[in-house]
Each structure stands twice: as C-alpha cells, then as structure tokens.
C-alpha cells in the first residue's frame, strides 16, 4: 500500500534504475524521487552517475532496468518529446540560447505559434509576452526591449531567462545541470534566486551540481550518488554537514 501511495505523492518516482555502457556500470538499482513543490539536489563525484540519471529522466537514454513514474503514472516509451509534454524542462549549462537572436526569439525558440497569415500577430504576441516575462519573473526593468540580443545579458541573466522560459511554458519540473558553471559569485547568487523562484511558483526543481554550498542553500532534500549507487539521502543541511555525511557514506561503501 505504501508503494502505491509513494507513486501518487511523488511528482517523479524512479525505481530500481540501472544502466551500463558495455562493461562500465553507470547506475546500480537507483531509487530516486522528487516531490511536488520540492527542490532536490543531486551530488556526487565525477563518474557517480548523475548525468546518466538525469538523461534517463529526460528520456535521452533508456535504462537497462527500472521504471519511471510521473505524477503517479508510469511513463512508457519515454523520449525528450515525451518529457517536455509531461512538463519536464531542462536548463543546460550553456542555457541553449541563440545569443545573436533577440530575447523574444529565444523565449519562443522551437515553440512558435502561428497567428495570422503574415505572422505579424504572432510576433507582436511573443514580444509582449517576453516583456511581461522579463519584468514579472526576472525583475528586469519594465522598459527592457524584447529586441535586445541575448548576447548582451550577463551569465546569470541568461540562466534566469532559460529558467523563466521553462516556467512560462508551464514546466512542472525544471532540471538544472551545473547552472552556475563559469559564473561569478554574484551571478551565481542571482541564479540561486531564480531557482528559489521555481518553488515559489509551486513547481519542482532538480539541481545537479558539484558546488555543495549552492546545493545546500536551495535544496529541500539532497541525494548523493557514488559509483552508480545511491549512498545517501538527507534533508536540508549545511555544507559542512553534507561533506561529513558524504565522507562517512563513501567509507561505509568501501568497507562493504
């Protein structure tokens, strides 16, 4: 009965996920869960299996074994298109922005709507919605021109644009893979505020990062992977506490 309840309560439930690449085992029977309106941090050293797990969640690759449930329903024939239709949106390290294109083009990139024979109504709609998005969700100045090129934004603002774009298109889960890589401390803090905004809007987020301080600052729960296994799962704690827990768990794994 409890297993059924978990499927209904969790937004994402991944059960017994395993994946190998030839003789290399990337994941070994991992159970992973993301609740509704929850920020989950996923941490571990290089080769821990983090990237493989999120690629499976996004439908980019298929697991060798295991099941995935979203909003209580088992996902069948998973794919990136299926993930997007469910409301799972990725925010990549490079933001997946067309830097030489204006902001409004980036917001609607790949999701253009056809209004009117000439497209004039569509363009006006997209520019208006972009201006509202930047003002209301990112706190940009109200007179920001949607024609501004994306390349003029700072690194943190670009990540914010990518996150806000996901929210605008009704993402239920935003997946962030190392979103502060190569950003300054100030820009990184801005991105963390954008991630907190995801939860304020009633959505969930998965933050994958090597930066334990940032993970601890925004996460409700933190999952630790090591050599393809889940070795720890903790409620929000400090960076020092997390490092100690990770060290303890890795030592315990070595002794088994």
VENWO-V454481 format. One record per residue. N is the residue number from 1. RES is the residue in one small letter. PSI is psi in whole degrees, -180 to 180 (NA if undefined). D_LAST is the distance of its C-alpha to the last C-alpha in Angstrom with 2 decimals. Layout:
# VENWO-V454481
N;RES;PSI;D_LAST
N;RES;PSI;D_LAST
This chain:
# VENWO-V454481
1;x;-39;31.52
2;x;-38;29.03
3;x;-42;27.73
4;x;-41;31.37
5;x;-41;31.97
6;x;-40;29.10
7;x;-37;30.69
8;x;-33;34.01
9;x;-35;32.94
10;x;146;30.88
11;x;-45;32.74
12;x;133;29.84
13;x;115;27.15
14;x;123;24.80
15;x;126;22.81
16;x;48;19.99
17;x;123;21.01
18;x;146;19.79
19;x;132;21.53
20;x;149;21.49
21;x;95;24.05
22;x;-124;24.48
23;x;-3;21.35
24;x;120;19.90
25;x;115;17.75
26;x;-38;18.84
27;x;140;17.60
28;x;90;15.15
29;x;47;16.59
30;x;131;17.46
31;x;130;19.59
32;x;139;21.99
33;x;144;25.11
34;x;124;28.16
35;x;172;30.67
36;x;137;34.41
37;x;47;35.80
38;x;142;32.37
39;x;119;31.08
40;x;130;27.39
41;x;138;25.74
42;x;117;23.13
43;x;166;21.38
44;x;158;18.84
45;x;172;19.28
46;x;135;21.20
47;x;6;19.51
48;x;-25;17.44
49;x;6;19.53
50;x;-50;22.06
51;x;-41;25.11
52;x;-42;24.16
53;x;-44;23.62
54;x;-30;27.00
55;x;-37;28.75
56;x;-43;27.74
57;x;-38;28.99
58;x;-4;32.18
59;x;12;32.75
60;x;-39;32.73
61;x;159;30.20
62;x;142;29.13
63;x;156;25.59
64;x;-38;24.67
65;x;159;23.66
66;x;168;24.01
67;x;151;26.91
68;x;130;28.56
69;x;139;30.90
70;x;123;33.39
71;x;36;35.52
72;x;-6;34.56
73;x;135;35.60
74;x;132;33.45
75;x;127;34.05
76;x;143;35.40
77;x;59;36.30
78;x;150;34.76
79;x;165;36.30
80;x;-38;37.19
81;x;-41;40.54
82;x;-43;39.00
83;x;-45;36.76
84;x;-38;39.89
85;x;-28;41.84
86;x;-19;39.27
87;x;24;39.53
88;x;116;36.40
89;x;128;37.60
90;x;148;35.81
91;x;111;36.80
92;x;167;35.97
93;x;-39;35.71
94;x;10;39.21
95;x;-9;40.51
96;x;44;41.99
97;x;150;45.44
98;x;94;48.62
99;x;-27;49.54
100;x;0;53.13
101;x;155;53.83
102;x;164;55.03
103;x;-41;52.79
104;x;-33;54.20
105;x;-37;53.40
106;x;-37;49.77
107;x;-42;49.43
108;x;12;50.78
109;x;120;49.42
110;x;-1;48.84
111;x;28;50.09
112;x;138;53.78
113;x;151;56.06
114;x;103;59.53
115;x;118;62.19
116;x;155;65.75
117;x;-38;67.19
118;x;-11;67.02
119;x;-1;63.67
120;x;-44;65.45
121;x;-37;64.35
122;x;-47;60.75
123;x;-45;60.70
124;x;-40;62.34
125;x;-46;59.85
126;x;-37;56.85
127;x;-42;58.34
128;x;-45;59.09
129;x;-35;55.64
130;x;-43;54.03
131;x;-41;56.15
132;x;-41;55.19
133;x;-47;51.49
134;x;-37;51.62
135;x;-48;53.69
136;x;-37;52.04
137;x;-29;48.34
138;x;-12;48.12
139;x;21;50.88
140;x;162;52.82
141;x;143;56.52
142;x;-22;58.57
143;x;16;60.75
144;x;131;57.97
145;x;122;59.33
146;x;-16;57.20
147;x;-7;58.70
148;x;135;56.73
149;x;141;54.61
150;x;-27;50.84
151;x;-20;50.67
152;x;-12;52.45
153;x;153;49.64
154;x;169;47.09
155;x;-44;43.43
156;x;-39;42.61
157;x;-35;45.64
158;x;-43;44.63
159;x;-40;41.23
160;x;-40;43.13
161;x;-42;45.46
162;x;-40;42.64
163;x;-46;41.08
164;x;-36;44.52
165;x;-43;45.31
166;x;-42;42.30
167;x;-37;43.42
168;x;-36;46.99
169;x;28;46.02
170;x;37;44.37
171;x;135;40.70
172;x;-25;38.56
173;x;123;35.38
174;x;123;35.52
175;x;118;32.61
176;x;118;32.64
177;x;106;30.78
178;x;57;30.94
179;x;-14;34.42
180;x;11;35.14
181;x;132;34.40
182;x;11;37.29
183;x;152;39.02
184;x;169;40.44
185;x;-43;39.28
186;x;-45;42.35
187;x;-37;41.83
188;x;-42;38.15
189;x;-36;39.23
190;x;-42;41.75
191;x;-39;39.14
192;x;-37;37.01
193;x;-38;40.19
194;x;-38;40.66
195;x;-40;37.15
196;x;-33;38.02
197;x;-33;41.19
198;x;-46;39.26
199;x;-39;38.06
200;x;-29;41.54
201;x;7;42.93
202;x;15;40.71
203;x;177;38.41
204;x;160;34.65
205;x;146;32.89
206;x;118;29.61
207;x;115;29.20
208;x;120;26.92
209;x;151;27.02
210;x;-12;25.54
211;x;97;27.86
212;x;-34;25.90
213;x;-46;29.13
214;x;-42;30.88
215;x;-45;28.11
216;x;-32;28.06
217;x;-36;31.86
218;x;-15;32.41
219;x;142;29.38
220;x;-30;29.33
221;x;146;25.62
222;x;130;22.93
223;x;134;20.06
224;x;127;17.37
225;x;147;16.00
226;x;118;13.59
227;x;44;13.59
228;x;0;15.03
229;x;148;12.92
230;x;116;14.27
231;x;-5;12.07
232;x;150;15.03
233;x;120;18.56
234;x;149;21.06
235;x;174;24.79
236;x;130;27.05
237;x;177;26.20
238;x;165;27.25
239;x;-43;26.04
240;x;-43;24.89
241;x;-41;22.96
242;x;-44;21.32
243;x;-41;20.34
244;x;-42;18.81
245;x;-41;16.85
246;x;-44;15.64
247;x;-44;14.65
248;x;-43;12.78
249;x;-39;10.91
250;x;-40;10.16
251;x;-41;8.98
252;x;-39;6.58
253;x;-40;5.40
254;x;-30;5.57
255;x;-13;3.80
256;x;NA;0.00
